[in-house]
Structure formats: C-alpha cells, structure tokens
Amino acid sequence: MFKANPNYLKLPGSYLFSTISKKVTAFKEANPNESVISLGIGDVTQPLSPSVLKALHDAVDEMGDSKTFKGYAPDLGYDFLRKAIADTEYKARGCKIAEDEIFVSDGAKSDSGNIQEIFDATCTIAVCDPVYPVYVDSNVMAGRTGTYDAALERWSDVIYMPCTAENDFVPAFPEKTPDIIYICSPNNPTGTAMKKKDLQAWVDYAAERHSVIIYDAAYEAYISEEDVPHSIYEMDGARECAIEIRSFSKNAGFTGVRLGYTVVPKDLKDSDGVALHGLWARRHGTKFNGAPYIQQRAGAAVYTAEGQKEIASLVSYYMENARTIKEGLTEAGYTMYGGVNAPYIWLAVPDGMKSWDFFDHMLNDAHIVGTPGSGFGPSGEGYFRLTAFGTHENTIEAVRRIKAL
Ligand SMILES: *Cc1c(COP(=O)(O)O)cnc(C)c1O
C-alpha cells in the first residue's frame, strides 16, 4: 500500500498567481477591446545576445560531429565554465573561491530548492518576509516547518524576518537563532539590496552562532551601487558560513536555456566538522547528471569580452524600464523602493488600501497587471511589485496610464 508524502499535502495552494490569472482572464473577457499590459512577470523578454547564440549554434554543430560529440557532462560542470566563473565572478572581485568549489547546475530554482537536503531534518530555518516561495516550500516538503496557520500565513517552525520600509528592507537578527538563514540580495520581490556593512553584520552573526547563510544572488548583474556586494564572499569570514546560489537566467536572459551554479566553499563545516562540499558533490553525483554541454558553452560565451558587453546592455535595457517606472510614478505621487540594484520596483500602495485593492484598481482602471505584495508574505501587505522586464514601449505606456488616473 503506497501513500503520498504527507509533507506535500501540507503545502498551501499557489493562491497568488492563480488568483491573478483568474482576475486577468475575467477582466479580458468582460473588456475584450482593452489592451492589458503586464508588469507582473518575473521573466525576461529580450532575445539572447549574439555571442550566446553563436556559442549555442557552434556547440550544436560539435554534437553532430563524431570527433567533437559529447555525452554526459561532468556532474559538477565543465572545467572551461567553472574556470570562467571563478575568474570573472570571484577572483576579479577579490573573493577566494576556487573552480572546484563551483557546482554548475540547470538553475537557481532547483539549487535553492534542493540545497536543504544536505542539512539535518531538525535544522530550523529563517526567511525574510516577504519571501521567494521556494525557500519555504522546499523545507515544507522536507518536513522541517511544523504546522501551518492559514490565518497568520505562517509555519510554526519557521523564523520570519519582516523586511519593510521601517527597517530599510534589511532583516533584523531574530530572537531565536536559526540554523539556516535564507537571504536573497538583490531581493525578489522588494527590489532592494543589502549594503556591504549589513551583509558583513549577517556573516558575523552566522559565524558566531555557527549558522549557515544560503545566499541567493540571482540578480547580481543588476547591481549599480558601489556599496552593494556582488557576492557574499566579499565579506570576511563568509567561506566558513555561506553558500551562494547564482543563475544565468536574469543576468543573461537564460530563463528558457537553463543554467546556474552554486558555490560551496571547502571551509564550510557543520558543528561536527563535516564539510558540506563533499555532501553537495555527492548529491550532484547521485541525483544530477550535469548541465548540458550546449548550455555550458553558452554560459562560457557570457564571460568573453564581447559577451560581458552584451549582457551589460541587456541589463541596462531592463534598468531603463526600472527608471521609467520609478521616475514616472514618483511624479504621480507614489512612494517606491527598489529598482536601483534590481529589476523590481516595490510600490507602497496609497493609504488605506490593501495590496489586492490596489491590484484591482490597477487592473480595472489602468489595465495594468502587477503583483500584490501580500502574496509574498504578510509583511508584503501594503506593497505592490512592478517588474522592469517588459519592453520599453509597454513600460512607457503603462506609466502613462497610471499617471493619467
Ligand atoms: C528567478 C529566480 C530564481 C530562479 O532562477 P533559475 O536559474 O531560472 O531557476 C532564483 N532565485 C530568485 C530569487 C529568482 O527570482
């Protein structure tokens, strides 16, 4: 007699995006002649850059030639890519990360969901509120989160760290020490980023208490300010207490290509002295057969001089949208956060309105779709997420409509 995993049955439904799509569909059916613009999606819209495309084509051709054909990729990634990552992302920034501490994968969603497997079932987790849902849900699946209180939208065994305008979106240290701390910076959904001194304080906190930080830096390429760290390994002591997760998705437009990597330094050891590097290598070896050669060649193309220029212009395309939104809506009297080091703008909804009221107002009166902040956690109430991933034309038109309200 088989039984389903009871932890999966505890997961609350994906209320947020299904409610949004129902509301948008209903609006479109009732108003077939209106054009609806979405500033709601967390997905890129611009085509892959020329160097990446060339690398993809070349790699496909290699696969068709018996002399250059490749079978299984190495579990942990091809050396040519790991070296390019180590040199460009770490050595060039003064971070001591070696090639063999980089684990190439098919993306940051899988890595951020799977990384909890190498920790004991009794470990407690802390997350920011609002939060990228993968961190919590993957721990629910692992049975680590206790019981769910639907009214509070909180799991009994999860430590929530509110991030709001009051604390500048930087989480305060919790009363109870967590074993595993998830930090995403630049942040999805708030679009804000931690400064060096704040991240150093968190690294010091984790190092003193022997906690581990899982640092999701999927939006690293969007950083524009000097005092925002690109990697947690810029901080003293991070090799002993932090894992970093990166992705080519938002940085280089690879959401449909699939490529990412996770860094587990060899100095990261649990309270018994067990090095996590070996555990993550074992996990990759058992459950993952390597990211495809073709994708890894495309990833390496991102690190050529030409590739770096091209992805910088991709990022600046989206960041121009962020500026358009921020400047336009500031003129219209709204208060907004983020959008400087990340492609998300976190708008404070006008007094007395809830996130969902504002969603309805935007959809019905401006025909704009955004994401209610409350959908990312209780501390997101009173906020609304707009993304810079649209086209320039749509973004300008969306801002015009909101200003005209
Ligand atoms: C988009 C996103 C990811 C997922 O990246 P993939 O590499 O496409 O799986 C990870 N973390 C955050 C915070 C994201 O917004």
The ligand as a Tripos MOL2 file, in Angstrom:
@<TRIPOS>MOLECULE
LIG
   15    15     1     0     0
SMALL
NO_CHARGES

@<TRIPOS>ATOM
      1 C1         14.1660   33.8290  -10.9170 C.3       1 LIG1
      2 C2         14.7570   33.4830   -9.6010 C.ar      1 LIG1
      3 C3         15.4860   32.3030   -9.4320 C.ar      1 LIG1
      4 C4         15.4050   31.2040  -10.4540 C.3       1 LIG1
      5 O1         16.3820   31.1510  -11.3160 O.3       1 LIG1
      6 P1         16.5480   29.9690  -12.3600 P.3       1 LIG1
      7 O2         18.0060   29.8900  -12.5140 O.co2     1 LIG1
      8 O3         15.8080   30.3920  -13.5940 O.co2     1 LIG1
      9 O4         15.9790   28.7030  -11.8060 O.co2     1 LIG1
     10 C5         16.1210   32.0650   -8.2140 C.ar      1 LIG1
     11 N1         16.0050   32.9310   -7.1980 N.ar      1 LIG1
     12 C6         15.2750   34.0530   -7.3150 C.ar      1 LIG1
     13 C7         15.1420   34.9490   -6.1520 C.3       1 LIG1
     14 C8         14.6220   34.3550   -8.5160 C.ar      1 LIG1
     15 O5         13.8490   35.4360   -8.6210 O.3       1 LIG1
@<TRIPOS>BOND
     1     1     2 1
     2     2     3 ar
     3     2    14 ar
     4     3     4 1
     5     3    10 ar
     6     4     5 1
     7     5     6 1
     8     6     7 2
     9     6     8 1
    10     6     9 1
    11    10    11 ar
    12    11    12 ar
    13    12    13 1
    14    12    14 ar
    15    14    15 1
@<TRIPOS>SUBSTRUCTURE
     1 LIG1         1 GROUP 0 **** ****
